[in-house]
Amino acid sequence: MTADPLLERALVEEATKKSGLIWVQGENSPARALWHVWHEGAAHVVGDGPGEQPLPGLVDGGSAEVTVRSKDKGGRLVAWTARVSELAPGSEEWEAAVAELKGKRLNAPDAERVTVRWAEQCRVVRLTPRDVATSLPSESLAAAPLPTGATTREPLPGGLPRLLFRRKRR
């Protein structure tokens, strides 16, 4: 029995709209969690610039595997194959996508001119759904976190245990 393509499309759209992050695996690259916005039938991401998320393996005309998780439980809801297309800065498609992305971009260091910076230094990529995985894998897809310079491990400050575990005085 095959699933109805319209129902699959609706599942992809609703799950992706409601999820804060999607896991995207580009060509010859590991899967990464990316923030996105759903706009006009596709997920749009911005990155590869200073202060933005990396988009390795997302090449114009290529494909990517997208996994959508549940926002409340964190479990995998649906996986789909996407056609990757990079939007040209200043084009009508780019302007519409960037207007949506700007509203979802949290903590931008230059909120007033973020769209100008994106046009000059970043890439806006459209991930258009092609195929939906109808069955989920039975094995775990857990993977070790990717190495990054953003995480450090330092000793706890000496006074921290006293602050955390002291009793309230009445």
C-alpha positions in Angstrom: 0.0 0.0 0.0 1.4 3.4 -1.0 0.8 6.6 0.8 -1.2 9.4 -0.8 1.2 12.0 -2.3 -1.0 14.8 -1.1 -1.0 13.5 2.5 2.8 13.1 2.3 3.2 16.7 1.1 0.9 18.0 3.8 2.9 16.1 6.5 6.2 17.5 5.2 4.8 21.1 5.1 3.1 21.0 8.5 6.0 19.2 10.3 8.6 21.5 8.8 6.6 24.7 9.5 6.2 23.8 13.2 9.7 22.6 13.8 12.3 25.1 15.0 15.2 23.2 13.5 15.6 20.7 10.6 18.5 18.3 10.2 20.0 18.7 6.7 22.7 16.4 5.2 24.2 17.9 2.0 26.3 16.1 -0.5 29.4 14.5 1.2 28.8 16.3 4.5 27.5 15.3 7.9 23.9 16.2 8.9 23.6 19.6 10.7 20.8 21.2 12.6 19.7 24.4 10.7 17.2 27.0 11.6 14.9 27.7 8.7 11.6 29.2 7.5 8.9 27.5 5.4 7.9 29.8 2.6 6.1 29.1 -0.7 6.3 25.3 -0.5 10.0 24.9 0.5 12.3 25.4 3.5 14.7 28.3 3.2 18.0 28.6 5.1 20.6 31.4 5.3 24.2 30.9 6.1 27.9 30.6 5.0 28.7 34.1 6.2 30.1 35.8 9.2 27.9 35.1 12.2 25.6 32.7 10.4 25.2 28.9 10.3 27.4 26.9 8.0 25.8 25.2 5.0 28.3 22.6 3.9 27.3 20.3 1.0 24.4 22.4 -0.1 25.3 23.1 -3.7 23.0 24.7 -6.3 21.3 22.0 -8.3 22.2 19.3 -5.9 20.2 17.3 -3.4 20.0 17.0 0.4 18.4 14.8 3.0 16.1 16.6 5.4 14.9 15.2 8.7 12.2 17.0 10.7 11.9 16.6 14.4 9.0 17.1 16.7 9.2 20.5 18.4 7.9 19.3 21.7 9.2 15.7 22.0 12.3 16.0 19.8 11.6 12.7 18.0 11.9 12.2 14.2 8.6 13.0 12.4 9.4 12.8 8.7 12.4 12.6 6.4 12.4 13.9 2.8 14.8 14.5 -0.1 15.2 18.1 -1.2 16.3 19.7 -4.4 18.8 22.5 -3.5 18.7 25.8 -5.2 20.6 28.9 -4.3 18.6 32.1 -4.6 20.3 35.1 -6.4 20.5 38.2 -4.2 18.1 40.8 -5.2 15.8 38.5 -7.2 12.1 38.5 -6.4 12.3 35.0 -4.9 15.3 36.1 -2.7 13.5 39.2 -1.5 10.4 37.2 -0.5 12.5 34.5 1.3 14.7 37.1 3.1 11.6 39.0 4.3 10.5 35.8 6.1 13.9 34.8 7.3 14.6 38.2 8.8 11.6 37.8 11.1 12.9 34.5 12.4 16.5 35.5 12.8 17.2 35.8 16.5 20.0 37.9 18.0 21.3 39.3 14.8 24.2 41.7 15.6 23.1 44.1 12.9 19.3 43.7 12.8 18.8 46.9 10.8 21.1 45.9 7.9 20.9 42.2 8.2 19.4 41.8 4.7 22.2 43.9 3.2 24.8 41.7 4.9 23.1 38.5 3.7 23.1 39.9 0.1 26.8 40.7 0.3 28.3 37.9 2.4 25.8 35.0 2.8 23.9 32.4 0.8 20.1 31.9 0.9 19.2 28.4 -0.1 15.8 26.9 -1.0 15.2 23.2 -0.1 12.3 22.0 -2.2 10.8 18.6 -1.2 11.0 15.9 -3.8 10.6 12.4 -2.2 9.2 11.5 1.3 10.6 8.6 3.3 7.5 6.6 4.2 9.2 4.3 6.6 11.4 5.3 9.5 14.6 3.3 10.2 14.5 0.8 13.0 18.0 1.5 14.2 19.2 4.5 16.1 20.5 7.4 14.0 22.3 9.0 17.0 25.7 10.5 16.2 28.5 12.1 18.1 28.3 15.9 18.0 30.4 17.6 15.3 33.6 19.2 16.6 33.4 23.0 17.0 35.5 25.7 18.6 32.3 27.1 20.2 32.3 24.6 23.1 34.9 24.6 25.9 35.3 22.7 29.0 36.8 24.6 31.9 36.9 23.8 35.7 34.0 25.1 37.7 34.5 28.2 39.7 35.3 27.5 43.4 32.3 29.3 44.8 29.7 27.8 42.5 28.8 24.8 44.6 28.1 27.1 47.6 25.8 29.2 45.5 24.0 26.2 44.1 23.6 24.2 47.2 23.3 26.7 50.0 20.1 26.7 52.1 17.7 29.5 52.2 17.8 31.6 55.3 14.5 32.6 56.9 
